[in-house]
């Protein structure tokens, strides 16, 4: 998969921009605030239909404008596709492939897989489990078209159950039978999500360990561990029954809390170094090395599972790493043949030196 060109209209601070890309390396250089990261965000939109910065779609419309449009020509094996994303102020976002709208957003996810490495990755270590769950869901969604559908259905059902719990508490009533209606869809979709998460992390963990060993010189052992309520005394022969039992056991607690306290919506990823959470003992350099290893592992696994080479988005990465780690990252990217790469940086000379090391066809855009 290669992005041949990109057009932006009223997207964030860009009124109108057009780029014709190299199939190898594309660099955006310029001062802070010029809009380099916004271009990577537009490329991220092409991949998953939303901002990697967490902004709402309406907030990405340029000030005093009524819409934004992102469009690109994608080289897909022997075919060329046009992807167009339009967000008007007064109606919902539309994603089209060759002028045909998708019926569901989930149908587009996985078409153009991508991996972003940015300064914001540190939040994966420092933030709550929610950000790590979203990261895990994003990875799996790019490799499994059914996964996102199951996730959406699960989340809708949990929201409905929680709304009913709040209604009971507010009106001082209780109807266990009405609440039990949600058990079947929650356990049905939740079990499928759980099994796919568990399998994915089992495959991801050794790849992370291998990349970290290369980057760090093998001084520490790191691990990615899947944590879930369903893993407690888990019976692999009856996962749906296990989930149903959890809901029954936590019913009184849920009634007091007015939300569903047990389930895969509470899952987490534990990032460990030598069997201790990396956020507790890892130096800044070790944490950065781990995060790069995690993202490279993501790229490698997505490529293995989909037979598509994800685009690699490197946002301001060279300002955040020392020269040794930059060299290790570039060497790994080059060796692993990670496909089309997009880089942002504030220093043109530094970027040119990095690109020369990779020794591939490249284009540098002044922003």
N, C-alpha and C positions, 0 to 999 in steps of 0.2 A: 504494500500500500504506500503510495506516494502522493503528497499534495503538490499539484503542479502550480497552482496559483491561488491567491486569496484576495477577496475584495471586502472592504469594510465601509459601511455607511452609517454615520451617526452612532458609532459604537464607542462608548465612554468618551475619551478626549479626541477621537479621530472622526473628523467630518467625512472625509473620503480618502481612502488609501487602497492602493493596489500593489501586489507583489507577485513576481514570477520567481518560483523557487528552484533551487538546485535539488536534485534527487538525493544529495548526500548531506551537506552541512549548510545551514542558513543562520547567520548571525545578525542580531539587531543591536547596534551600539549607539549610545547617546547618553546625555545627562540624566540624572534622576528626575523623574516626573515627566519625561518626554513621551511616555506611553509604550515603552518596550514590553513591559509585563502584560499590558492590555492586549498586545498582539498575540502573545502566548495564550492568553485567556480566550481569545477568539478561536484559536486552534483547538483549545480544550472544548469549547462549545461544539465544534464540528464533530468531536469524538463522542461526548456524552450528553450534549444538549444543555449544559449549564456551566456556570462559572466555577473555577476551582478556588476562587477567593471567597466563595460563600455569598456573594452579592445576589440580591433578587434580580430577576430579569429586567424589571422596570427601572431599577436603579442603574442599569447599564446603558440606558438610552441617554445620548448626549443632551446636556442641558438645553432646554427650550426647543427640543425637537420632539416629533410625534412617534418615532419608531427607530429601531436599528435593524440593519440587515448584515448578515455574514454569509458570504457565498464563496465556494471553492470548487475547483475542478480536481477530481481525485482519480489517479491512475490505479485501477483495480484489475490486476492481471492483464487480460487482453482488452478490457473495457475501460472507458472513461465515464465517470459519473459526475453529475453536478449536484452538490449539496447546498441548499439554501435555508438559512434560519432567519425568520422575521419575527420581531416582537413589537407590535403596535402598543400604544399606551392604553387604548380602550378595548382591546380584545386579547385573546390568549395567543401564546407563542405557536408558530407554525414551523415545522421542519419538513422540507420537501427533498426528495431524491428524484432527480430528472423530472421536475415539475409535478410529481405526484406526492401528495401529503401522506405521511404515515398515519395509520389508524391509531396506533399507540406509540408513545415515546419509547417504550421498551423494545419495539421492533427495530429501532435505529441503533440501540446500544450494542456494541460489538462489531459494527460495520467497520469503523476506523479506530482500532484500539490505540491507546496512548498511555504514556507514563510521564508524570511531571516530577521533577526534582527541584525543590525551591526552598528558600529560607523558612517558609511556613511549615515545613516538614517536622520541625522540632516540636510542634504542637502534638504530634502523634505520641511523643514520649511524655510530655508534661500535662496534657489535657486529660479529661475524663475518658471513660470507656466508650462514650458515644462517638468521638472522633475516630477511634480505632475500629469500631464497628462499621462506620461509614466507609472507611478505607478498605476494609475487608469486603464489604458489599460491593463497592465499586470494582475491585479486582475481579471478583467472581462474576459480576454482571457482564463484564467484557468477554467472558469465556463461555457463558451459559445463558442462552436466551430465555429459558424458563425460570431461572433463578429470580430475576427482577419481578416477574409476574407473581411468583409465590410470596416474595417479600412485600409487595404492595398489598396483596390480599391479607397477609398476616397483620400488617400495620393497621389497615382499615378495621379489622376485627377487634384488635386490641383497643383501638380508639373507641369503638362502639361499646365494648365491655366496660371500659373506664368511665364513659359517659353515663352508663347505667348505674355503676357503683356510686358516682357522684349524685345522681338523681335520688337514689335510695337514701343516701345520707342527708341530703337537703330536705327531703320530704318525710324523713323518719319512717320509712317503710322498708320492707324486705321481701323479695321474691326470688328464692334460690332457683326455681325452675326457669325463670326468665334468663337468669345469668348462665345457667347450664347450656342454653342453646348455643352459646359461643364456644363451648369447649371443643366441639368436633372440628370446626374450621381452624381454630387456633392450633390444635394438636396436629391436624392434617398438614397444614402449610408449614407450621413451625418445625415439625420433624424433618421435612424435606430440606428446609433451610439449614437446620442443624447438621444433617449428614453431609451436605455439600460443603459447609464451612469446615467441618472436621477433616474431610478428605483433602480439601484445598490446602489447609495449614500443614497437614502432614507432608504434602509435596513441597510446600514453600520452605519449610524450616531448614532442610539440608542444603538448599540452594543458597539461602541467606548465610548459613555457616560457611559455605565454600567461598562466597564473595568476601565475607568479612575476613577470613583467613588470608586471602590474597592481599586485601587492602591494609590490614593491620600487621601482617607478618606472622599471624598465628599465635599471638601472645595470650589471647583470651578466647574463651569459648562462649559463643552467644547462642541464644535460642529464642524461637517464637513459639509460644504455647497458647493453645486455644482453651479458654475458660468458659464453661457453661454450666448452668444448673442441671442440665440433662446428663452431664458427665458424672454427677455424684451417684455412686452405686449404680452405674448405668448397665442396663440389660440390652445388649445389642440386638437381641431377638425380638424385643417388643418396645421399640423407642416411643411409639405413639401412646402406649399404655403408661409408660414412665412419665410422659408429659402430662397426661390426664390425671395421674396420681398427684403430680406436683400442684396442679390447679386446685384439686380437692383439698390437699393438705394446707394450702395457703389461703383458703377461702375466708376464714375469720380475720386473718391479717389484712387481706385485700379489702374486706368490709370496713375495717378501721382506717386504713390508709386511703381508701377510695380510689385505688388504682391497682393494676395487676402487677404484683411484686415478683412473680417468678415466670421465667420464660426466656426464649432466645433473644428477646429485646433487651435483655440485661447481659448478654454475652460480652466478652472482652478478649483482647489479645495481651498476653504478658510478654514483655521484651526483657529478657534476662541476660546477664553476663556472669559467668561462673556461678550460676544458680541463684543470683540475687538480682532484683529489679535494676535495670541499667540506669534508671533515673536516680537511684539512690547512690550508686557507686561509680558510675561511668563519668569520665572526664568529658569536657566539651568535645575534644577531638575524637574520643571513643564513641560518643553519641552520634556525631556527624558521620563517622565511618560506618556505624551500624545502620543509620538511615539510608545512606547511599547503597549499602549492601541489600537492604530491604527493597529499595526501588529497582535495583538491577535484577534482583530475584523475581520481583513482580514482572518485569519485562521479559525475562527468560521463560517464566512459566506461562504467561499469556501467549507468547510465541509458540511454545510447545503444544498448548491445548487448542489453539485456534488455527495454527499453520499460517498466521498472519504476523508480520513483523510490525510491532507498535511503533508509532512515531515517538521520539524522545524529546521532551521539553525541558531545557535546563535554564532555570530562571535565576540570574544573578548568583550563580553557584560559585563562581571564581572569586567573588568578594568574600565569601564565607568560609573558604577552605585555604589552608596553607599550600605552598607550592608542591610539596610532596604528595598530598592527597589529590590535588588537581591532576598531577601527572599520572597517578595510579588510576584515577577515574577515567581519564582520556585513554590510557592504555587498555583498560578493560572494555570500554565502549568500542574501541577499534578492534580488539580481538574477538569480541562476541558478535560483531557484525549486526549492530542494533538498528541498522536502517537509517531512515531520514532523521536528522537531528536539527533542533532549533535552539539557539543559544542567545541569551541576553547578557550584555556587559556594558560597563561604563567606559572601558578603556579599549580603544580600537587596536592599539599596538599589542596589548596583552592577548586580545582575542585572535589577532593574526598569528601570533606565535603558537597559540594552542592549536589553531587550525592547521598550521604547517606540520605540527607533530603528527596529526592524524593523516595528513598527506592524502586528502581526498578532494574531489570537486567541491568548491564552496563559493558562497556569495555573502558579502557583508553589506548590510543595509544601514545607512545612517538615519537615525530617527531624531 
